[in-house]
């Protein structure tokens, strides 16, 4: 005889069985919410041995806020934390490597505990080879990671070679210098199904990220933006190998705030016209044929009603030395409000015997150790690389797809085309004595396909 008690017991058992079955399904390998296997580590090749990678410039620590470098330090720390395994570094002049190793030991190994600085280097210590990256790439396999910090005009060839090897690739801004090369990288990345992204650490700055979210959700249509970024005159010496020869200060610094605009205005507005002007004198006096400062005036078109907004991006590398290495700030106005951000001054100043007074920004890089350990993991200079390495591990582990990262979480090659179009149009406008350049779009109305001189 079936009693009410039996019915209740049977019902409970059915519910319990269902819960156990659901839990098993959600944690099964086929679940869309799979967690990344901690054993999946990234093998990383750093291409470029300069200031941002190692902090080593002209035979000594860089006279900037990056004397210990950023990329190599971050990769060594990621290895210490179990996310990276093999680390390699590739340059052009192998004769620099003994000095680089000494520099890294002094500024990383002797400063932080438990840092393994083992690193495969290319070319050999007695060799000079501009194509050494091809030899280095051959020692890596599909799914490995390349991080490229080299002169702007080399980005395309190196990135393409890495993609063809099946490597995931991160390239410092600007990812490339021309719209044509950008589109070719998109096609190559799709063919190899690899993650390709631009390194723009301001996306991880909490001030910039919050400003972006406020602009998108509260400030309405885009109206006006003014952005300024500079570095002191001695940077002309730091970059004398390429300054004015293969790139300019707009590609180097305006690219930051142009990316902020593209990231912020995704789906809201698009750039349609660029006019550029330059200032000269200081670099010319040093025998360098390049602009001291470059201003790009960009017309943006709001997508919902075709109304227009204007952005002015100015960059310079002839500023006086001051309390910060790099002045950087912007003002943004939408139809419903405005935002002002001064990234250079975060309310923290330091005065120390034997050193100049400075406004410091540990939000970017916290070099000061905690109990002898590197503790800058929360800095946005580190997060930019760690998030990319984690993304590559997710793709390799099958927990995410390459397309998943086109959501704005990374500056992927497919979502940064407008920025490249603005920068190229700016250079072309300068070369045409300030003639405006129009950005032409394809059928989707979102991806630039061509840059044309404006017809009056």
Secondary structure as GFF3:
##gff-version 3
##sequence-region A 1 456
A	DSSP	alpha_helix	4	26	.	.	.	ID=ss1
A	DSSP	beta_strand	42	47	.	.	.	ID=ss2
A	DSSP	alpha_helix	51	54	.	.	.	ID=ss3
A	DSSP	beta_strand	56	57	.	.	.	ID=ss4
A	DSSP	beta_strand	60	61	.	.	.	ID=ss5
A	DSSP	alpha_helix	71	80	.	.	.	ID=ss6
A	DSSP	beta_strand	84	90	.	.	.	ID=ss7
A	DSSP	three_ten_helix	94	96	.	.	.	ID=ss8
A	DSSP	alpha_helix	97	104	.	.	.	ID=ss9
A	DSSP	pi_helix	105	109	.	.	.	ID=ss10
A	DSSP	beta_strand	120	122	.	.	.	ID=ss11
A	DSSP	alpha_helix	132	138	.	.	.	ID=ss12
A	DSSP	beta_strand	145	148	.	.	.	ID=ss13
A	DSSP	three_ten_helix	152	154	.	.	.	ID=ss14
A	DSSP	alpha_helix	155	164	.	.	.	ID=ss15
A	DSSP	beta_strand	168	172	.	.	.	ID=ss16
A	DSSP	alpha_helix	179	192	.	.	.	ID=ss17
A	DSSP	beta_strand	196	199	.	.	.	ID=ss18
A	DSSP	three_ten_helix	201	204	.	.	.	ID=ss19
A	DSSP	alpha_helix	206	218	.	.	.	ID=ss20
A	DSSP	beta_strand	222	232	.	.	.	ID=ss21
A	DSSP	alpha_helix	235	238	.	.	.	ID=ss22
A	DSSP	alpha_helix	249	249	.	.	.	ID=ss23
A	DSSP	pi_helix	250	254	.	.	.	ID=ss24
A	DSSP	alpha_helix	255	264	.	.	.	ID=ss25
A	DSSP	beta_strand	269	279	.	.	.	ID=ss26
A	DSSP	alpha_helix	282	285	.	.	.	ID=ss27
A	DSSP	beta_strand	293	302	.	.	.	ID=ss28
A	DSSP	beta_strand	308	319	.	.	.	ID=ss29
A	DSSP	beta_strand	326	334	.	.	.	ID=ss30
A	DSSP	beta_strand	337	342	.	.	.	ID=ss31
A	DSSP	beta_strand	349	352	.	.	.	ID=ss32
A	DSSP	beta_strand	355	359	.	.	.	ID=ss33
A	DSSP	alpha_helix	380	397	.	.	.	ID=ss34
A	DSSP	three_ten_helix	402	407	.	.	.	ID=ss35
A	DSSP	three_ten_helix	413	415	.	.	.	ID=ss36
A	DSSP	alpha_helix	417	431	.	.	.	ID=ss37
A	DSSP	beta_strand	437	441	.	.	.	ID=ss38
A	DSSP	beta_strand	448	453	.	.	.	ID=ss39
###
